[in-house]
Amino acid sequence: METHKRPKQASKVIVYMQENGSITQLEALRELGCLRLASRISELKKQGYKINRRMIKVKNKSGEPCYVAEYSLTEG
């Protein structure tokens, strides 16, 4: 049985936003292995973090425009 603990995904999400300014679901999956970003954001909000969400336009793999949520920490 392992005795060391890995950082929780929510902690990784906070660090990623602090270092990179924002995070999307695709970044969360690729960089952190996080499949449920919205759930981690909800947890962080319950812990008192102020997090903004805005919808940004991206292209899907077929080149068609679509919108995804981009999360960032609120200043102040």
GUVOVEX-416170 format. One line per 10 residues: number of its first residue (from 1); their letters; for each residue x, y, z of C-alpha. Coordinates in steps of 0.2 Angstrom, whole numbers. Each point is the difference from the previous one (the first is absolute). Layout:
% residues N
NUM	A	X Y Z | ...
***
This chain:
% residues 76
1	METHKRPKQA	0 0 0 | 7 17 -5 | 2 13 14 | 4 15 -10 | -14 11 -7 | -2 8 -17 | -7 18 -2 | -18 0 -3 | -6 6 -17 | -8 15 7
11	SKVIVYMQEN	16 6 6 | 8 -4 -16 | -13 11 -9 | 3 15 11 | 19 -1 -3 | -3 -2 -19 | -11 16 0 | 13 10 11 | 14 -5 -12 | -10 1 -17
21	GSITQLEALR	-13 13 4 | -15 -12 -5 | -5 -18 -4 | -12 -9 -12 | -6 -17 1 | 12 -6 -14 | 15 8 10 | -6 -9 16 | -1 -16 -9 | 16 1 -9
31	ELGCLRLASR	11 8 13 | -8 -6 16 | -9 -16 -4 | -16 8 7 | -16 -6 -9 | -13 10 10 | 7 18 1 | -17 8 3 | -1 -11 16 | 17 5 6
41	ISELKKQGYK	-5 18 -3 | -16 -2 10 | 11 -8 14 | 12 15 0 | -15 13 0 | -6 -9 16 | 17 2 7 | -2 19 -2 | 10 3 -17 | -7 13 -11
51	INRRMIKVKN	0 -7 -18 | -6 7 -16 | -8 -9 -14 | 0 6 -18 | -5 -9 -16 | 13 1 -13 | -1 -4 -19 | 11 -15 -6 | 0 -11 -15 | -4 -19 2
61	KSGEPCYVAE	10 -13 -9 | -11 2 -15 | 4 19 -1 | -17 5 6 | -2 14 13 | -6 -5 17 | 0 8 18 | 9 -7 15 | 1 7 18 | 16 8 5
71	YSLTEG	3 2 19 | 11 13 9 | 3 6 17 | -8 17 4 | 12 14 4 | -1 7 18
***
